[in-house]
Amino acid sequence: MKTNVFQPAVEWMKENKSNLFPPVSFQDYLKKNELPIANTAASISVDSIEKLNPLLRFEQTMVFRLGDSGTGTQFALFRLQLQLIRPHSPFHLS
């Protein structure tokens, strides 16, 4: 069982050696991966590092809300190549 809504996307990125998880409808993504229904806005509308999903924060990956595609609001993920928040930085979250 998947424990994090973004786990399948992060796994896909690792398997495909990609820094990008391409745009897809969030609700279609949930259905395809047999994940429980989740609130789209709360999951993909992130306005601060504190609100970023813990798995995405750990993976240095940002979620982007891309707007309606006709089948629902799309999202994409992008993994950073460098660590923006250093472990000893005053901005680091424990």
C-alpha positions in Angstrom: 0.0 0.0 0.0 1.2 3.5 -0.9 1.7 5.6 2.2 2.2 9.0 0.5 0.1 10.5 -2.3 3.2 11.4 -4.2 5.0 8.1 -3.8 4.1 6.7 -7.2 5.2 9.8 -9.0 8.6 10.0 -7.1 9.1 6.3 -7.8 8.4 6.9 -11.5 10.9 9.7 -11.5 13.6 7.5 -10.0 12.9 4.6 -12.3 13.0 6.8 -15.3 16.0 8.8 -14.1 14.0 12.0 -14.7 13.9 15.2 -12.7 10.4 15.8 -14.1 7.1 14.1 -13.5 5.1 15.3 -16.5 1.7 17.1 -16.2 -1.3 14.9 -15.4 -4.7 15.5 -13.9 -4.4 15.1 -10.2 -7.6 13.1 -9.8 -6.8 10.9 -12.8 -3.4 10.2 -11.2 -5.1 9.2 -7.9 -7.4 6.8 -9.7 -4.7 5.3 -11.9 -2.5 4.6 -8.8 -5.4 3.4 -6.7 -4.9 6.1 -4.1 -7.6 7.5 -1.8 -9.4 10.6 -2.9 -7.5 13.7 -1.8 -8.3 17.4 -1.9 -6.6 18.7 -5.1 -6.0 22.2 -3.9 -4.6 21.1 -0.5 -2.3 18.6 -2.2 -0.9 20.6 -5.1 -1.4 24.3 -4.1 1.7 24.9 -2.0 2.6 28.4 -1.0 5.4 27.7 1.5 8.0 25.1 2.3 6.2 24.2 5.5 3.2 23.1 3.5 5.2 21.0 1.0 4.5 17.3 1.3 7.2 15.7 3.5 8.2 13.2 0.9 8.6 15.9 -1.7 10.6 18.0 0.7 12.9 15.0 1.5 13.3 14.3 -2.2 14.1 18.0 -3.0 11.1 18.0 -5.3 8.5 20.8 -5.9 4.9 20.3 -6.9 3.4 22.7 -9.5 -0.3 23.3 -10.0 -0.8 23.8 -13.7 -4.5 24.6 -14.1 -7.5 22.8 -15.6 -6.9 20.3 -18.4 -10.6 19.6 -19.1 -10.4 16.4 -17.0 -9.3 18.2 -13.8 -6.5 20.3 -12.4 -3.1 19.2 -13.6 0.1 19.0 -11.6 3.7 18.2 -12.3 6.8 17.6 -10.1 10.3 18.8 -10.6 13.3 17.6 -8.6 16.1 20.1 -7.9 19.6 19.3 -8.9 21.1 21.0 -5.9 20.1 21.3 -2.3 18.6 24.7 -1.8 18.1 24.5 2.0 21.3 23.3 3.7 20.9 21.1 6.8 22.6 23.7 9.1 20.8 26.7 7.5 18.4 28.7 9.8 15.8 27.9 7.1 16.1 24.1 7.4 13.0 22.3 8.7 13.5 19.4 11.0 
